[in-house]
Structures are given as C-alpha cells and as structure tokens.
C-alpha cells in the first residue's frame, strides 16, 4: 500500500491509506475497533447515547475511515452513501489526546477525495465545526451541503 503526505491518496486494490505525521488513515474496515469508536462517540454531543450494537451496524453499512497511531485507533469518520448521488459525512471524531494535530482535517480530506464518493454531493450537520468543513467547500445552512 502506498501512503501520502499532504497530497492525494493512492488506490491499491480495494483499500486506501493516507499518512499524516506518524498517523495512518485507512478505509480498511478490518482495522476498525468498534469498541474504541463507541468510546469516542460516547464523548460527543451527537452520539453519546448510541449503543455499541448501533455503532457496529453503522460501521457495517458505511464507508469508514479509521485514524491510527502505531496500530491503535485514535479517530474515526464515516460516509453514508448511495454511491451514485449523495454522501452524508458523519461521526467525524478524534480522541481528545490526539486533537490539535490536523487529524480532523486529514480524515475529512480522505473522505472528500475517496474515489467512491469524491464526485457526489456531500452533506453533513454540525453545531460547532463549521470552519473545518468550510475549508472543503461546504456552505453554512441548517445542513451544510457541498455540490459538485
């Protein structure tokens, strides 16, 4: 697998990976630790009450991006998509002790450039991260929408 630093990811088979500092972002679902994701989401305002079973089902039914440091999961994001017109970006979260290193921006970039959804209309909803998403072309509204 090939990695990138600051540029586009490279497709190798069905798995894509990106590198940022000592971190790896991957769309390989077999690497995801559902219990860790559940733990991250329990600290969020939008998913604090989700059960582990619901988190697992959301992972199974989404295009997912894990963020890892030395094999340990430290972040997560997912896209819910029909694969033809729309992708809803959801659950973008970085574990507290790893924030401030640009990982949120890198995992959003990975999702925005992923070949399965790069050309689709992207939608998300946020209460507090408008500035992050505006960097990727999202516009403010009740829902933020990015059209291609």
N, C-alpha and C positions, 0 to 999 in steps of 0.2 A: 504494500500500500504506500502511496505517496502522500506527503504532507505539504502544507503550505504555511507561509508566514506572511500575512497581510495581503495575499492575493487570492485567486480563485482556488477552490479545492480541485482535486483531480479524481475522476471516477476510476475505480479499479474493481471490475466486476460489479457487484451489487452494493458494495459498501463504500462509503465516502468518509474520509477523515480530514481534519484540519488541525494544524498545530498553532498554538499561541503560547509564547513563553515556554514553560515546561508542561503545559496542559495539552491534552488531546480532546478534540470534539469529534464524535463519531455518530453516524446514523445506524450503527450495528446494534439492533435490539438485544442481541445475546449478551451484550456487555452491561445492559441496564440493570441496576439493583433496585427493584420496586420498593423495597423497604426504605432505602435511602431517599428515593423520590417522595415517598409518602411522608417521611420525616421532614423533608424540605417544605413540602406543601402544607404541612400542619402549622408552619410558622407564617403562612401567607394570609392575607385578608380575604382572598377569593376561594381558597380550598381547604381551610383549616378543619372543616368537618367531614372531608371525604374519607371514606374507609379505605383500607389497604386493597380490598377487593375491587372497589371502583377505580382506584389508581391503576391496578393491574389491567383491568379491562380497557381503560383509556389508553394505556401503552400498547396493548394488543391491536387496537383499532386506529392507531395514528402513526404518522411518520414522526419518529422520535430522534432527538439529538441529546446525547449524554456528554457531559463535560467531566474529564477525568484527570487526576494527578497521580502518577505512579500507580495506576490501576484502580484507585479509589474514586468513586463517583462524588463530584462536588457541585454539579449543576445539571440542569435539565431544561428542555423545551420540547414542544410537540406541535405538529400541524395536523389539523383535521381537514381532510380534503376529499373532493370527489375526483380529483386527478384530471379534471377537464376545464373547470371554470374558476373555482374558488378554493382558497385555503384559509382556514381560521387558525391563526397563531395563538397558542395557549400555553399556560403553565411555564412561562419563562422565569426561571429562578436559579440563583447561585447561592450556595451555602454561605452563611454570614461571614465566616472567617476567610473566605476567598473573594469577597467583593472588593471593588476598587482596583482591579487588575485588568479591566477591559473585557472580562469574560462574557458579561451580558451582551455587549456589543458584538462580540465574535460569534456567539451562538445564534443571535438574530441574523447576522450576516450569512452564516452557514445555511440557515433556513431559507433566507431570501434568494440565495444563489443555487439551492439544491435543484438539480435538473427535473425532478418530479413535479416541482411547484413554482419554479422561477418565473414562468410566463403567465401565471394565474393571477387573478385579483386576490389580494391579501387583506384580511380583516382581522382586527383584534379589538379588545376592550381593555382599558387600563384606567385606574384612578390616579396614578402617580408617576408614570414613566413616559409621559408624552414626549419629552425631549429626546429620549433614546430612540423612540420609534420614528419621530420626525426626521431623524438622520437618514432613514431608509425610505423616505418618500411618503410615509403615512401622513394624513392630514387630520386635524382635530375635528371631532364631531362626537355625538353620543357614542358611536362606534367609530373607530379610525379605519379608514379604507385606503388601500393602495391599488390603483388600477394600472394595468399595463396596456 
